[in-house]
Amino acid sequence: MQYNFKKLLFLTLLSSMMVCIHISCKKETESRIPQQYTIEQLYDNVDIYGSDFNQDETKILIGTNKTGIYNVGEMTISDTSVSMLTNSTNDAFFAEKYIVGTNQFIYSADKGGDENSHLYVKSVNDTIVEDITPWPNSANTFLGWSSDKKSIYISSNKRDVKYFDLMKIEVVSWKPTMLYQNNEGFEISLISTSERYISLSKSITTDKNELYIYDSKLKTSKKISNDSESNWSAMAFEKNDSIFYFSTNDGGEFSYLVKYNINSGAQEKVYEDKWDVVNMSLSENEKYRTVFINEDGKNKILLYDHATGKQVKFPEIADGDVLGVNVSRSEKNMLLSIGSSTSPRNLYLYNIITNELKKLTNSLNPVINEDDLVKAEVVRFKSFDGMEIPAIYYKPIQADKNNKAGALVWVHGGPGGQSRVGFSNSIQFLVNHGYAVLAVNNRGSSGYGKSFYKLDNKDHSNGDLKDCIYGKKWLQQQEYIDSSAIGIYGGSYGGCMVLGALAFHPDEFKVGVNLFGVANWLRTLKSIPPYWESFRKALYDEMGDPYTQDSVRLRSISPLYNYEKINKPLLVFQGSNDVRVLKVESDEIVEGVKKNGVPVEYVLYPDEGHGFNKKENQMTTSVKTLEFLDKYLKPKKELKD
C-alpha cells in the first residue's frame, strides 16, 4: 500500500511509443530466441541515483544498491570513479545532501523497513556516524536547506506520533528549533526563503484537498484552494516572498501549473497540458524552471528561462525517461537521472551553457544485450462497460503463434497508483523467460484524469478488478498467447486484487502471485500507522469506514472472508516488518487457502517491510515466482506426430 495511497509520488522526454486502441493496430514483430539470462546476470544491474553536487561541482553524492542493498557513495565527475561512503549490509541507506562547506553528508535510514527513518551525518573521511534525529519511534524527513546553508529543515513526529512538525536544525550543534507545530494534521511541503511562509495541505477526500499558506510572522493561514472537488499541490516559492506556484486540477481533468501572488491574491495559469503537471522546481538563483508532465505513463520534461519564460534546450535521449533533474548551485550544470524500459536509470551530466551531455554511468550489466530485453509499449483495451483502459505491455521476443507464451496481468499498488513505462528487473526476468506481462492501469489509477481517478471509490474489487479480467481477455486475443495460461500478479493493493481475482472470479486466472496484499480490509483500515492520521479520514471516505455500516461491504470484499472460494495455486511474499499490510494478513490467507487443498507457497522475509530493499530478497522473489509459474502456468508443448 503506497504512502498516501492515491497521490502520485513518483516522477518515473517523450520518445516514440505505440498507443494501440484496438487489437488490430498491434504491430507484430518477428519472433526469435533471445539470449536467456540468469537471475544473477539480470540482477547484477545497478540502481543508482544522484542527490547532490559538492561545492565546486567536481563530485556527486550518489545512492546505489551495487553492494546488494542501498548505500551512499561519491562519484568524481572527471573520471566517473566511485568511492563508497557507507557499507551497510542490513538496512538501506539513502543519500540526502552534502553539508555545504564541509566534507560531511546527510543520509536517511530506517530499521528493517519499519519506516521510522532517521537522519544521520557522516564525514567522507572517517567512519563516525551521528544520528541527528535520535528520538525513539519517530519518523523524520529531510526537507531542504536554509538560505544561508547553516541549517536544515526537517519534518518529524517526535512530539506527537500522529502529526509531523516543521523543525529547523543548526548544522554545528544539531540543535532542533520548532518552526511550525502541527496540531491539525496538515502536510508540510515548502518553506519560503525568508521562512515567513510555509505551504500546508490537508486531505479532505482522496479526490480533494485544501491548500494553505501559513504566515509565520502574522501567525495566520490563507486558504489558496477553493471548495471544489479538486487536488492542489505546492510546487515552489520565489525568493521575493511574493510569488508561490502550485498545481491543481480545479475546473478540468488534469493538473496545471498556477502562479499565485501572495500579496494581491492574483492567479495566472503558467502551463497546461492534456496530461498532469506533476512537478515544477526553480534552480538555486531562479535562473531556470523545470516542469514535469506525466504523459501517458512517461515523463516529459520542459526547461525554461524563468525570467523570460522562454523554453531552453533540453537533451533528448532515445527511449529515455527522465526520472530526476538536479540543477547545480552555479546553474551551469544539470544532473539527470534517465532510464528506459530496457535499462536501469543512468546518470548524465548536462552543461546548460555548452549543451554538452556526458554519460556518467552504465547501469545495465555489460553481459546483457539490451536487444534481448523487451521495450514496453502502451496499449489500450475495452473493458466490460466499454471504457478504454490503458496498460503497459511487455511481449516476449520468442513468442509467436507456433510458440505460445503464458502471461500475467500485473496490478500496481494503491489504490490510485500507476504502472509506468520504465525498467523492472522482475518484469524483464519473467519476459526474458517467456512470459508476457500486461501491467493494467485499471480505473482509479493516477495519470488519466480526475474522472478516471474517482471511478473506484467505494467500488473496489468490482470495476477495477473487472478491468484486470478484461486485460486477461485482451491477452487471450493475441495469437501468440496461450489463452489457458494466464495468471495475475500484484503487490500491496495489487496483491489484494490478486486475492480478490482468485476468490471472486475463481475461474478466470490459472494462478496468483501476491506480494504483501491486503486480505482483511477491516483490520488494515483499523491498523493504519499513526503517522497517517492526517490522511485517515480521506482514505475512509474512499474505501469505507470500518467503524460504520461500511464494515459490511468491507468484509464482503475482503479475500480473507472468501478464502474458501480460492481453488487456484497461490504464491505469497511478505515482509515481517511491514507496518502498512501486517504480516498477519498473509499468514491468515495462506492458512485459509491451504484448507482448500490448493497448492500454496509462502515466502517470508524477516528483514523487510513494505517492499523489498535487499537485492538478495528481490532475486529470491523473482526466482521463486518463475519456478512457481513454470510449475503451474507454463504452457504445455503439444506433441506432434
Number of C-alpha atoms within 10 A of each C-alpha: 25 20 12 19 17 24 18 18 13 13 18 22 23 20 14 10 15 12 16 17 16 13 14 8 11 14 8 8 10 8 13 12 12 16 13 16 18 13 17 10 15 20 22 21 21 22 19 22 24 26 19 23 25 21 17 10 15 11 18 23 24 25 26 21 21 17 15 20 22 26 25 28 21 22 20 16 18 9 8 14 12 15 13 17 21 21 16 14 13 15 19 24 25 23 28 24 22 23 22 17 11 11 13 15 21 22 22 20 22 17 17 21 23 19 20 19 21 23 23 19 21 20 18 18 9 10 11 9 12 14 15 18 21 13 15 9 14 20 22 25 19 19 18 16 19 18 14 9 13 14 21 20 22 24 22 26 21 18 13 15 16 20 22 29 23 24 19 21 20 15 16 8 9 16 13 18 12 14 17 17 14 21 11 12 19 22 20 21 17 20 23 20 17 11 15 16 25 22 26 24 23 19 22 19 20 27 22 18 20 22 24 22 21 19 15 14 9 9 10 11 16 14 12 18 19 12 9 13 16 23 24 24 23 24 21 21 24 14 16 10 16 15 19 22 22 25 25 22 21 19 11 13 19 23 28 24 25 19 20 20 15 18 9 9 12 10 15 11 13 14 13 15 13 16 19 25 26 24 21 20 19 20 17 14 12 14 15 21 21 20 20 24 26 26 20 21 25 26 25 21 24 16 18 18 16 17 10 9 12 12 14 15 13 14 14 14 14 10 20 25 27 25 23 22 20 19 24 18 17 14 17 14 21 21 24 25 23 24 23 24 23 23 26 21 29 24 23 19 18 20 17 17 10 9 12 11 17 14 14 19 15 16 18 21 16 11 11 16 13 13 11 19 23 21 23 24 20 21 23 22 21 17 21 11 9 8 13 17 22 27 31 24 22 24 25 30 23 21 23 19 12 11 15 24 27 27 31 29 25 28 29 25 23 22 29 26 26 27 23 25 27 23 20 13 20 19 21 26 23 22 25 25 20 24 31 29 27 30 29 29 28 31 28 26 29 24 28 23 18 23 13 17 22 19 16 21 20 16 17 20 21 15 19 22 24 18 25 27 21 20 26 22 17 19 25 18 12 16 15 20 26 21 19 15 22 28 26 30 25 24 27 26 26 27 28 30 33 33 32 27 26 27 23 20 15 16 12 18 22 20 25 32 26 26 27 30 32 33 33 23 24 21 18 17 21 13 13 17 16 13 18 17 17 21 21 21 17 21 25 18 15 19 21 23 20 19 12 8 10 15 15 13 18 21 18 14 23 23 28 25 15 20 24 16 15 25 19 22 24 25 20 24 24 29 24 22 20 22 18 22 29 23 21 16 19 27 15 15 23 21 14 19 23 19 12 15 13 14 16 20 16 15 16 16 14 13 19 22 24 26 18 20 20 19 18 13 18 17 18 13 17 18 17 16 21 19 12 20 26 16 11 18 25 21 21 12 9 6 5 4 3
